[in-house]
Structures are given as structure tokens and as C-alpha cells.
Amino acid sequence: MDGIHDLGGREGFGPVEVSADYEGFHADWEERVFAIVRTMGRPSDWSLDWFRHCRELIDPVDYLTRPYYDQWLQTYAAMLVNSGLLSIEEIAQQKAGGPSPTAFAPPLTLEQIPANVRAAQTFDGDAGQAPQFAVGDRVQTSAHGIPGHTRLPAYIRGVAGTVTHYRGDHVMPDDNSAGTKRAEALYTVGFAARDIWPDAEGANDRVQVDLWESYLEPA
């Protein structure tokens, strides 16, 4: 899906501000939002890619002006409403109006939180077939996006590059966002910066992007 979230390679938004001193939270309410999200129960059909798709639906002005964790709050509120677990009225009144939902697992206990925070989420899988490409192959990315969530950045669509690594089979995010868990071969593809941006000053600069097999075709 093409939207304001896909800012890679776009001009006109000014330099990227990088702070040397990492600051995880900028206000107490951000810590609270993070804690609620990490400990809340959730429906079995939710996934990281579904969250990303819902976040990408935020109005462009909101997306660019809301703080990061405010976007989280807005996205999870929309997901809860979409799943029928909350109503807009309940959110506006900040009070549940019906029985407690039973569609998902209960929240974590205080004792369970440390292990959950440390647990690494994995997305590897089995595509059921050999990879189509090998390291050194020349490939070209699809020139078009899709209506839903995708991990194919707009700035490299229709650009040719070289496979530099095969990463194994991993869950395909485009399908996972729609509720279908299917694995595909995942590659790292290197692109010459001058092929992406004709006015690139560093002729030897390269951009490495992890891409799923269905995004690619032989060049």
C-alpha cells in the first residue's frame, strides 16, 4: 500500500534528525502506552503485520504530526473497535459499557512480564519449495505495490539489483496482514544508489534491502 508511512527515498521532508543520546520515552504517558500494549491480551487473529497495516491507514496529517506512541494508541484503539471488543463510544467515555470480552487470552501477570519482554518473536517458516534465486543472481523488483500491507519499499520498485544473501524462509507479511500465514524465501538484495537516485553523488554507494521472493523476478 502506498502511503505517507513509506518515506524512504522521498525528498522534501528535510534531514533525518539523529540524536546521539537515545531516549526511549519522552513522557510518562508514552511509558504507560507501551506497558499496556505489551501486557494486554489480544485476539488470535491479530499479528504484527495487521498492526502495521492498521497504522498505515492513519490520516497522513495525523501520521506526520502525532508522536510515535500516540500512533500506537490510535492504532490499537482502531483494532479493538474493528474486532468488536470496544466501541467508539466506550473509548470516548473512557469506560467499558458491556461485559468483559472473552475473545482473547487474559493480560499477563506481573510475574510473567519480564519473560515476555525478553522473549524473541520469530517469523521463520517453511515455503515448501527451493528458493528461486541464489547469491549473485540479478533480479528486478516489482514495479507495483498492492492495496494492503507490503514490505516492498516504493523507492526500489522496478529497480534491478543483485542477491547478496539468502535468509531462509520467513512469514510473508503481505499475506500475514490479511490473516494468512504463509512462508516465502527471503533475500537481501543490493542496489546501486545511482540506479535508485540518478543524481546520487556517491557512485559506489549501495543500498541493501531484505525482500521476499514474490517481490522479485529475474533481471
C-alpha positions in Angstrom: 0.0 0.0 0.0 1.4 3.4 -0.9 1.0 5.9 1.8 2.7 8.6 3.9 4.4 5.9 6.1 6.6 4.9 3.2 9.0 7.8 3.4 12.2 6.0 2.3 13.9 7.8 -0.6 11.4 10.7 -0.6 12.6 14.3 -0.9 11.1 17.4 0.7 10.9 16.3 4.3 14.2 17.7 5.5 17.2 15.9 7.1 16.7 12.9 9.4 17.3 14.1 12.9 19.5 11.6 14.8 20.1 12.0 18.5 23.4 10.7 19.9 21.7 10.2 23.3 19.0 7.6 23.0 15.8 8.4 24.8 13.2 5.6 24.8 10.3 7.7 26.1 9.7 11.4 26.1 6.8 11.5 28.6 5.3 9.3 31.3 2.2 8.6 29.2 4.4 7.0 26.5 5.7 4.5 29.0 2.2 3.7 30.1 1.0 3.1 26.5 4.0 0.8 25.9 3.3 -1.1 29.1 -0.4 -1.5 28.3 0.3 -2.8 24.8 3.0 -5.3 25.9 0.8 -6.8 28.7 -2.7 -6.7 27.1 -4.4 -9.8 25.9 -5.3 -9.8 22.2 -7.4 -11.7 19.6 -5.7 -14.7 18.0 -6.1 -13.2 14.5 -4.0 -10.1 15.3 -0.5 -10.0 14.1 2.5 -7.6 13.8 1.7 -7.2 10.1 -2.0 -6.5 10.8 -0.9 -3.8 13.3 1.4 -2.3 10.7 -1.4 -2.3 8.1 -3.8 -0.5 10.5 -1.1 2.0 11.5 -0.5 2.7 7.8 -4.2 3.7 7.5 -3.8 6.7 9.8 -4.6 10.0 8.1 -1.4 11.5 6.6 -1.6 14.7 8.7 -2.1 12.6 11.9 0.7 10.3 10.9 3.2 13.1 10.4 2.2 15.2 13.5 1.3 12.6 16.2 4.1 11.3 18.5 5.1 7.7 17.9 3.3 6.2 20.8 0.3 8.3 20.1 0.2 6.5 16.8 0.3 3.2 18.7 -2.6 4.3 20.9 -4.7 5.3 17.9 -3.9 2.1 16.0 -4.7 -0.3 18.9 -7.9 1.6 19.5 -8.9 1.1 15.9 -8.0 -2.6 16.1 -10.1 -3.1 19.2 -13.1 -1.4 17.5 -12.6 -3.3 14.3 -12.6 -6.6 16.3 -15.8 -5.7 18.1 -14.1 -5.6 21.5 -14.7 -1.9 22.1 -17.0 0.7 20.7 -16.1 4.3 19.7 -18.5 5.5 22.4 -16.7 3.4 25.1 -13.3 4.9 24.1 -14.7 8.4 24.1 -16.3 7.9 27.5 -13.2 6.1 28.8 -15.5 3.5 30.3 -16.4 -0.1 29.2 -20.2 -0.3 28.6 -20.6 -4.1 28.3 -19.3 -7.4 29.7 -15.6 -8.1 29.6 -14.6 -9.6 26.2 -13.6 -13.3 26.2 -12.2 -13.4 22.6 -8.6 -13.3 23.7 -6.2 -14.5 26.3 -6.1 -12.7 29.7 -3.4 -10.0 30.3 0.0 -11.0 31.6 0.5 -11.1 35.3 3.3 -9.1 36.9 5.4 -12.2 37.2 5.1 -13.1 33.5 6.1 -9.7 32.2 9.9 -10.0 32.4 10.0 -13.3 30.4 7.6 -11.9 27.8 9.8 -8.8 27.3 12.9 -10.9 26.8 11.2 -13.5 24.5 12.2 -13.1 20.9 9.4 -13.3 18.3 10.4 -15.4 15.3 8.9 -15.4 11.8 10.8 -18.2 10.1 8.8 -20.9 8.3 8.9 -23.4 5.5 8.0 -22.3 2.0 7.7 -25.9 0.9 9.9 -25.4 -2.2 13.5 -24.5 -3.0 14.4 -20.8 -3.4 14.1 -19.4 -6.9 17.2 -17.3 -6.7 20.8 -17.7 -5.5 23.5 -15.3 -4.3 24.9 -13.4 -7.2 21.7 -13.5 -9.3 20.5 -10.3 -10.9 16.9 -9.6 -10.0 14.4 -6.8 -10.5 11.7 -5.7 -8.1 8.0 -5.5 -8.9 7.1 -2.1 -10.3 3.7 -2.0 -8.4 2.5 -2.2 -4.8 -0.6 -3.8 -3.5 -3.7 -2.3 -1.8 -2.8 -3.8 1.6 0.3 -4.0 3.7 3.6 -4.7 1.9 7.3 -4.7 2.8 8.4 -3.7 -0.7 9.5 0.0 -0.3 8.3 2.3 -3.0 11.7 3.8 -3.8 13.1 0.5 -5.1 10.2 -0.7 -7.2 11.1 -1.5 -10.7 14.8 -1.3 -9.9 17.4 -4.1 -10.7 19.8 -5.3 -8.1 21.9 -8.3 -7.1 21.1 -11.0 -4.5 23.8 -10.8 -1.8 22.3 -13.2 0.8 19.6 -15.9 1.1 18.0 -15.6 4.6 15.9 -18.7 4.6 12.1 -18.9 4.5 10.1 -16.4 6.5 6.4 -15.5 7.0 5.2 -13.4 4.1 4.0 -10.1 5.7 1.6 -9.1 2.9 -0.4 -12.3 3.4 0.1 -12.3 7.2 -1.5 -8.9 7.5 -4.7 -10.4 5.9 -4.7 -13.4 8.2 -2.9 -16.0 6.0 0.3 -17.3 7.4 2.5 -18.4 4.5 6.3 -18.5 4.3 8.4 -17.4 1.3 12.1 -17.3 0.6 13.7 -14.0 1.9 16.7 -12.4 0.3 19.0 -9.4 0.9 19.3 -7.6 -2.4 22.0 -4.9 -3.1 21.1 -1.9 -5.3 23.5 0.7 -6.7 22.4 4.1 -5.3 22.8 5.6 -8.7 20.2 3.2 -10.0 17.7 4.3 -7.4 18.5 8.0 -7.5 20.1 9.2 -10.8 21.7 12.2 -9.0 23.4 10.1 -6.3 26.7 11.7 -5.6 28.5 8.5 -4.4 28.7 6.3 -7.5 29.9 3.4 -5.4 27.3 3.6 -2.6 24.9 0.6 -2.3 21.6 0.1 -0.6 20.8 -3.4 0.9 17.2 -4.3 1.3 15.6 -7.6 2.6 12.9 -8.7 0.1 10.6 -11.7 -0.2 10.7 -13.8 -3.3 7.3 -12.8 -4.8 8.6 -9.2 -5.0 11.3 -10.3 -7.4 11.8 -11.6 -11.0 14.9 -12.4 -13.0 16.5 -9.3 -14.4 
